Amino acid sequence: MRPETCPWAGFFDPDVQLVRWAHGFWSAGLHHAWGDEPESWLVEAVAFYHRALEAAAQAAREKPQGPGPGGITVEEKPGGGLKIRG
């Protein structure tokens, strides 16, 4: 089944942007982002986002590197940025 909207559109949702911004304080201490009484949905969302990033990083570390079946290749785009395949 084809998605009805662009999967990247979610990144423009204000709540998603808040979660991604707050996650930037993960190392320094999340209290810097949300103070002493954070909303529970934000706490859960940041923790979920962190676990998802860690799982993706672990999966990438376990994949074979380089071209070939199941490998990961990273190419620089002409206009800047990276293209990751694999």
N, CA, C and O atoms as CSV, one atom per row, in Angstrom:
chain,resi,resn,atom,element,x,y,z
A,1,MET,N,N,0.843,-1.183,0.000
A,1,MET,CA,C,0.000,0.000,0.000
A,1,MET,C,C,0.885,1.242,0.000
A,1,MET,O,O,1.854,1.319,0.756
A,2,ARG,N,N,0.561,2.189,-0.826
A,2,ARG,CA,C,1.339,3.415,-0.963
A,2,ARG,C,C,0.940,4.424,0.130
A,2,ARG,O,O,-0.249,4.618,0.380
A,3,PRO,N,N,1.926,5.069,0.784
A,3,PRO,CA,C,1.585,6.051,1.816
A,3,PRO,C,C,0.802,7.225,1.216
A,3,PRO,O,O,1.010,7.602,0.063
A,4,GLU,N,N,-0.089,7.787,2.011
A,4,GLU,CA,C,-0.896,8.909,1.540
A,4,GLU,C,C,-0.162,10.237,1.640
A,4,GLU,O,O,-0.528,11.199,0.964
A,5,THR,N,N,0.863,10.302,2.468
A,5,THR,CA,C,1.637,11.533,2.619
A,5,THR,C,C,3.119,11.193,2.558
A,5,THR,O,O,3.506,10.026,2.623
A,6,CYS,N,N,3.923,12.204,2.434
A,6,CYS,CA,C,5.376,12.028,2.416
A,6,CYS,C,C,5.847,11.632,3.814
A,6,CYS,O,O,5.499,12.296,4.791
A,7,PRO,N,N,6.643,10.544,3.924
A,7,PRO,CA,C,7.110,10.144,5.257
A,7,PRO,C,C,7.990,11.204,5.925
A,7,PRO,O,O,8.100,11.226,7.150
A,8,TRP,N,N,8.611,12.073,5.144
A,8,TRP,CA,C,9.452,13.124,5.715
A,8,TRP,C,C,8.632,14.268,6.284
A,8,TRP,O,O,9.156,15.076,7.052
A,9,ALA,N,N,7.346,14.356,5.922
A,9,ALA,CA,C,6.503,15.454,6.387
A,9,ALA,C,C,6.399,15.484,7.903
A,9,ALA,O,O,6.208,16.551,8.487
A,10,GLY,N,N,6.520,14.334,8.548
A,10,GLY,CA,C,6.443,14.279,10.005
A,10,GLY,C,C,7.499,15.111,10.699
A,10,GLY,O,O,7.290,15.569,11.823
A,11,PHE,N,N,8.639,15.316,10.041
A,11,PHE,CA,C,9.707,16.101,10.657
A,11,PHE,C,C,9.337,17.580,10.783
A,11,PHE,O,O,10.000,18.317,11.513
A,12,PHE,N,N,8.294,18.024,10.086
A,12,PHE,CA,C,7.872,19.416,10.165
A,12,PHE,C,C,6.772,19.640,11.189
A,12,PHE,O,O,6.348,20.776,11.407
A,13,ASP,N,N,6.302,18.563,11.823
A,13,ASP,CA,C,5.297,18.678,12.877
A,13,ASP,C,C,5.945,19.371,14.079
A,13,ASP,O,O,7.057,19.008,14.462
A,14,PRO,N,N,5.276,20.360,14.684
A,14,PRO,CA,C,5.872,21.084,15.811
A,14,PRO,C,C,6.260,20.187,16.993
A,14,PRO,O,O,7.289,20.421,17.627
A,15,ASP,N,N,5.455,19.170,17.295
A,15,ASP,CA,C,5.802,18.273,18.404
A,15,ASP,C,C,7.051,17.460,18.088
A,15,ASP,O,O,7.894,17.250,18.961
A,16,VAL,N,N,7.175,17.006,16.854
A,16,VAL,CA,C,8.361,16.248,16.447
A,16,VAL,C,C,9.596,17.140,16.509
A,16,VAL,O,O,10.656,16.705,16.960
A,17,GLN,N,N,9.464,18.385,16.060
A,17,GLN,CA,C,10.593,19.312,16.135
A,17,GLN,C,C,10.997,19.560,17.590
A,17,GLN,O,O,12.186,19.668,17.891
A,18,LEU,N,N,10.025,19.651,18.483
A,18,LEU,CA,C,10.329,19.845,19.904
A,18,LEU,C,C,11.073,18.641,20.474
A,18,LEU,O,O,12.030,18.805,21.230
A,19,VAL,N,N,10.644,17.439,20.119
A,19,VAL,CA,C,11.310,16.225,20.601
A,19,VAL,C,C,12.748,16.177,20.095
A,19,VAL,O,O,13.671,15.893,20.858
A,20,ARG,N,N,12.932,16.455,18.810
A,20,ARG,CA,C,14.284,16.415,18.247
A,20,ARG,C,C,15.175,17.486,18.873
A,20,ARG,O,O,16.358,17.244,19.112
A,21,TRP,N,N,14.612,18.677,19.143
A,21,TRP,CA,C,15.372,19.743,19.788
A,21,TRP,C,C,15.748,19.338,21.215
A,21,TRP,O,O,16.898,19.487,21.626
A,22,ALA,N,N,14.771,18.828,21.963
A,22,ALA,CA,C,15.024,18.438,23.355
A,22,ALA,C,C,16.045,17.314,23.429
A,22,ALA,O,O,16.840,17.264,24.368
A,23,HIS,N,N,16.035,16.399,22.444
A,23,HIS,CA,C,16.994,15.299,22.452
A,23,HIS,C,C,18.430,15.811,22.336
A,23,HIS,O,O,19.364,15.129,22.759
A,24,GLY,N,N,18.612,16.983,21.780
A,24,GLY,CA,C,19.946,17.579,21.703
A,24,GLY,C,C,20.578,17.807,23.065
A,24,GLY,O,O,21.795,17.961,23.165
A,25,PHE,N,N,19.765,17.830,24.112
A,25,PHE,CA,C,20.266,18.023,25.468
A,25,PHE,C,C,20.493,16.697,26.198
A,25,PHE,O,O,20.744,16.701,27.403
A,26,TRP,N,N,20.410,15.573,25.500
A,26,TRP,CA,C,20.514,14.251,26.129
A,26,TRP,C,C,21.789,14.134,26.952
A,26,TRP,O,O,21.742,13.671,28.092
A,27,SER,N,N,22.918,14.541,26.404
A,27,SER,CA,C,24.208,14.403,27.101
A,27,SER,C,C,24.363,15.425,28.219
A,27,SER,O,O,24.882,15.103,29.288
A,28,ALA,N,N,23.918,16.650,27.979
A,28,ALA,CA,C,24.115,17.725,28.951
A,28,ALA,C,C,23.114,17.670,30.094
A,28,ALA,O,O,23.347,18.253,31.153
A,29,GLY,N,N,22.019,16.984,29.892
A,29,GLY,CA,C,20.970,16.924,30.896
A,29,GLY,C,C,19.686,17.497,30.334
A,29,GLY,O,O,19.629,18.667,29.957
A,30,LEU,N,N,18.674,16.680,30.280
A,30,LEU,CA,C,17.427,17.095,29.663
A,30,LEU,C,C,16.709,18.195,30.426
A,30,LEU,O,O,15.864,18.890,29.861
A,31,HIS,N,N,17.035,18.361,31.700
A,31,HIS,CA,C,16.385,19.426,32.477
A,31,HIS,C,C,16.692,20.801,31.892
A,31,HIS,O,O,15.934,21.748,32.106
A,32,HIS,N,N,17.807,20.918,31.149
A,32,HIS,CA,C,18.122,22.184,30.491
A,32,HIS,C,C,17.100,22.494,29.398
A,32,HIS,O,O,16.840,23.660,29.102
A,33,ALA,N,N,16.525,21.458,28.804
A,33,ALA,CA,C,15.549,21.645,27.727
A,33,ALA,C,C,14.150,21.885,28.261
A,33,ALA,O,O,13.410,22.710,27.725
A,34,TRP,N,N,13.784,21.164,29.323
A,34,TRP,CA,C,12.370,21.240,29.706
A,34,TRP,C,C,12.117,21.671,31.142
A,34,TRP,O,O,10.964,21.679,31.574
A,35,GLY,N,N,13.121,22.020,31.877
A,35,GLY,CA,C,12.923,22.539,33.228
A,35,GLY,C,C,12.629,21.454,34.247
A,35,GLY,O,O,12.932,20.281,34.029
A,36,ASP,N,N,12.035,21.858,35.363
A,36,ASP,CA,C,11.822,20.940,36.483
A,36,ASP,C,C,10.556,20.096,36.368
A,36,ASP,O,O,10.473,19.031,36.980
A,37,GLU,N,N,9.586,20.542,35.608
A,37,GLU,CA,C,8.315,19.820,35.498
A,37,GLU,C,C,7.948,19.589,34.036
A,37,GLU,O,O,7.069,20.264,33.501
A,38,PRO,N,N,8.610,18.647,33.396
A,38,PRO,CA,C,8.323,18.406,31.980
A,38,PRO,C,C,6.983,17.693,31.794
A,38,PRO,O,O,6.497,17.002,32.690
A,39,GLU,N,N,6.410,17.876,30.626
A,39,GLU,CA,C,5.191,17.152,30.298
A,39,GLU,C,C,5.553,15.688,30.058
A,39,GLU,O,O,6.579,15.392,29.446
A,40,SER,N,N,4.722,14.784,30.533
A,40,SER,CA,C,5.052,13.355,30.457
A,40,SER,C,C,5.184,12.868,29.015
A,40,SER,O,O,6.024,12.016,28.729
A,41,TRP,N,N,4.358,13.402,28.097
A,41,TRP,CA,C,4.455,12.945,26.706
A,41,TRP,C,C,5.814,13.291,26.124
A,41,TRP,O,O,6.359,12.537,25.318
A,42,LEU,N,N,6.371,14.444,26.535
A,42,LEU,CA,C,7.670,14.857,26.004
A,42,LEU,C,C,8.785,13.954,26.534
A,42,LEU,O,O,9.693,13.584,25.789
A,43,VAL,N,N,8.717,13.603,27.807
A,43,VAL,CA,C,9.706,12.703,28.397
A,43,VAL,C,C,9.685,11.357,27.670
A,43,VAL,O,O,10.731,10.834,27.285
A,44,GLU,N,N,8.490,10.808,27.488
A,44,GLU,CA,C,8.360,9.516,26.801
A,44,GLU,C,C,8.819,9.607,25.353
A,44,GLU,O,O,9.486,8.699,24.858
A,45,ALA,N,N,8.472,10.686,24.673
A,45,ALA,CA,C,8.830,10.838,23.269
A,45,ALA,C,C,10.343,10.961,23.078
A,45,ALA,O,O,10.899,10.368,22.154
A,46,VAL,N,N,11.006,11.718,23.933
A,46,VAL,CA,C,12.462,11.873,23.826
A,46,VAL,C,C,13.149,10.542,24.123
A,46,VAL,O,O,14.113,10.185,23.445
A,47,ALA,N,N,12.676,9.812,25.113
A,47,ALA,CA,C,13.258,8.502,25.429
A,47,ALA,C,C,13.052,7.527,24.270
A,47,ALA,O,O,13.963,6.774,23.924
A,48,PHE,N,N,11.867,7.537,23.673
A,48,PHE,CA,C,11.590,6.669,22.526
A,48,PHE,C,C,12.489,7.028,21.354
A,48,PHE,O,O,13.054,6.144,20.709
A,49,TYR,N,N,12.624,8.315,21.075
A,49,TYR,CA,C,13.477,8.776,19.974
A,49,TYR,C,C,14.929,8.349,20.214
A,49,TYR,O,O,15.612,7.914,19.288
A,50,HIS,N,N,15.389,8.473,21.443
A,50,HIS,CA,C,16.757,8.074,21.764
A,50,HIS,C,C,16.961,6.567,21.544
A,50,HIS,O,O,17.975,6.153,20.983
A,51,ARG,N,N,16.002,5.759,21.985
A,51,ARG,CA,C,16.111,4.309,21.787
A,51,ARG,C,C,16.101,3.957,20.302
A,51,ARG,O,O,16.822,3.055,19.874
A,52,ALA,N,N,15.296,4.657,19.523
A,52,ALA,CA,C,15.245,4.399,18.078
A,52,ALA,C,C,16.570,4.754,17.410
A,52,ALA,O,O,17.044,4.017,16.546
A,53,LEU,N,N,17.169,5.874,17.801
A,53,LEU,CA,C,18.470,6.254,17.236
A,53,LEU,C,C,19.551,5.240,17.608
A,53,LEU,O,O,20.386,4.882,16.777
A,54,GLU,N,N,19.531,4.786,18.842
A,54,GLU,CA,C,20.511,3.791,19.280
A,54,GLU,C,C,20.340,2.478,18.527
A,54,GLU,O,O,21.329,1.859,18.135
A,55,ALA,N,N,19.107,2.047,18.321
A,55,ALA,CA,C,18.848,0.802,17.588
A,55,ALA,C,C,19.313,0.919,16.141
A,55,ALA,O,O,19.881,-0.025,15.593
A,56,ALA,N,N,19.075,2.072,15.520
A,56,ALA,CA,C,19.517,2.276,14.139
A,56,ALA,C,C,21.040,2.288,14.050
A,56,ALA,O,O,21.613,1.727,13.116
A,57,ALA,N,N,21.689,2.918,15.006
A,57,ALA,CA,C,23.149,2.953,15.013
A,57,ALA,C,C,23.722,1.554,15.211
A,57,ALA,O,O,24.710,1.191,14.573
A,58,GLN,N,N,23.111,0.773,16.088
A,58,GLN,CA,C,23.565,-0.604,16.321
A,58,GLN,C,C,23.393,-1.444,15.060
A,58,GLN,O,O,24.280,-2.220,14.705
A,59,ALA,N,N,22.264,-1.297,14.386
A,59,ALA,CA,C,22.024,-2.046,13.149
A,59,ALA,C,C,23.040,-1.671,12.085
A,59,ALA,O,O,23.509,-2.537,11.345
A,60,ALA,N,N,23.387,-0.392,11.997
A,60,ALA,CA,C,24.383,0.046,11.017
A,60,ALA,C,C,25.762,-0.506,11.352
A,60,ALA,O,O,26.521,-0.861,10.450
A,61,ARG,N,N,26.097,-0.583,12.642
A,61,ARG,CA,C,27.404,-1.127,13.045
A,61,ARG,C,C,27.518,-2.613,12.733
A,61,ARG,O,O,28.609,-3.108,12.453
A,62,GLU,N,N,26.393,-3.327,12.780
A,62,GLU,CA,C,26.414,-4.769,12.573
A,62,GLU,C,C,26.378,-5.159,11.094
A,62,GLU,O,O,26.665,-6.306,10.750
A,63,LYS,N,N,26.029,-4.217,10.220
A,63,LYS,CA,C,25.959,-4.513,8.786
A,63,LYS,C,C,27.359,-4.532,8.187
A,63,LYS,O,O,28.224,-3.771,8.619
A,64,PRO,N,N,27.595,-5.398,7.191
A,64,PRO,CA,C,28.890,-5.376,6.517
A,64,PRO,C,C,29.101,-4.025,5.831
A,64,PRO,O,O,28.149,-3.422,5.335
A,65,GLN,N,N,30.334,-3.559,5.806
A,65,GLN,CA,C,30.648,-2.279,5.185
A,65,GLN,C,C,31.136,-2.498,3.760
A,65,GLN,O,O,31.749,-3.520,3.453
A,66,GLY,N,N,30.861,-1.542,2.908
A,66,GLY,CA,C,31.357,-1.580,1.537
A,66,GLY,C,C,30.349,-2.153,0.580
A,66,GLY,O,O,29.306,-2.659,0.993
A,67,PRO,N,N,30.662,-2.075,-0.723
A,67,PRO,CA,C,29.730,-2.569,-1.734
A,67,PRO,C,C,29.582,-4.084,-1.671
A,67,PRO,O,O,30.438,-4.791,-1.139
A,68,GLY,N,N,28.497,-4.550,-2.218
A,68,GLY,CA,C,28.245,-5.985,-2.222
A,68,GLY,C,C,26.945,-6.297,-1.533
A,68,GLY,O,O,26.279,-5.392,-1.030
A,69,PRO,N,N,26.567,-7.557,-1.497
A,69,PRO,CA,C,25.299,-7.938,-0.889
A,69,PRO,C,C,25.247,-7.585,0.590
A,69,PRO,O,O,26.073,-8.044,1.378
A,70,GLY,N,N,24.284,-6.778,0.953
A,70,GLY,CA,C,24.088,-6.433,2.358
A,70,GLY,C,C,25.028,-5.377,2.890
A,70,GLY,O,O,24.958,-5.041,4.072
A,71,GLY,N,N,25.913,-4.837,2.053
A,71,GLY,CA,C,26.874,-3.843,2.518
A,71,GLY,C,C,26.316,-2.436,2.495
A,71,GLY,O,O,25.298,-2.171,1.856
A,72,ILE,N,N,26.981,-1.541,3.190
A,72,ILE,CA,C,26.597,-0.142,3.232
A,72,ILE,C,C,27.644,0.665,2.482
A,72,ILE,O,O,28.843,0.489,2.697
A,73,THR,N,N,27.191,1.549,1.605
A,73,THR,CA,C,28.104,2.473,0.946
A,73,THR,C,C,27.644,3.897,1.246
A,73,THR,O,O,26.448,4.170,1.343
A,74,VAL,N,N,28.603,4.788,1.390
A,74,VAL,CA,C,28.315,6.193,1.653
A,74,VAL,C,C,28.963,7.006,0.542
A,74,VAL,O,O,30.167,6.903,0.307
A,75,GLU,N,N,28.149,7.823,-0.146
A,75,GLU,CA,C,28.643,8.657,-1.228
A,75,GLU,C,C,28.328,10.110,-0.908
A,75,GLU,O,O,27.292,10.413,-0.317
A,76,GLU,N,N,29.236,11.016,-1.306
A,76,GLU,CA,C,28.962,12.437,-1.143
A,76,GLU,C,C,28.121,12.915,-2.313
A,76,GLU,O,O,28.402,12.577,-3.463
A,77,LYS,N,N,27.085,13.704,-2.024
A,77,LYS,CA,C,26.245,14.281,-3.073
A,77,LYS,C,C,26.947,15.505,-3.657
A,77,LYS,O,O,27.652,16.210,-2.934
A,78,PRO,N,N,26.767,15.769,-4.953
A,78,PRO,CA,C,27.423,16.933,-5.568
A,78,PRO,C,C,27.070,18.254,-4.896
A,78,PRO,O,O,27.934,19.121,-4.767
A,79,GLY,N,N,25.822,18.432,-4.465
A,79,GLY,CA,C,25.404,19.675,-3.825
A,79,GLY,C,C,25.657,19.704,-2.326
A,79,GLY,O,O,25.254,20.653,-1.652
A,80,GLY,N,N,26.313,18.688,-1.795
A,80,GLY,CA,C,26.545,18.603,-0.363
A,80,GLY,C,C,25.649,17.528,0.263
A,80,GLY,O,O,24.599,17.195,-0.286
A,81,GLY,N,N,26.049,17.012,1.362
A,81,GLY,CA,C,25.299,15.959,2.031
A,81,GLY,C,C,25.805,14.587,1.644
A,81,GLY,O,O,26.750,14.461,0.866
A,82,LEU,N,N,25.178,13.566,2.185
A,82,LEU,CA,C,25.592,12.200,1.962
A,82,LEU,C,C,24.432,11.365,1.460
A,82,LEU,O,O,23.274,11.620,1.792
A,83,LYS,N,N,24.758,10.363,0.654
A,83,LYS,CA,C,23.776,9.376,0.219
A,83,LYS,C,C,24.228,8.053,0.801
A,83,LYS,O,O,25.331,7.592,0.509
A,84,ILE,N,N,23.394,7.439,1.615
A,84,ILE,CA,C,23.731,6.170,2.251
A,84,ILE,C,C,22.897,5.096,1.612
A,84,ILE,O,O,21.673,5.206,1.542
A,85,ARG,N,N,23.559,4.052,1.143
A,85,ARG,CA,C,22.857,2.934,0.528
A,85,ARG,C,C,23.195,1.672,1.290
A,85,ARG,O,O,24.313,1.486,1.770
A,86,GLY,N,N,22.215,0.829,1.387
A,86,GLY,CA,C,22.477,-0.450,2.023
A,86,GLY,C,C,21.453,-0.890,2.969
A,86,GLY,O,O,21.580,-1.961,3.562
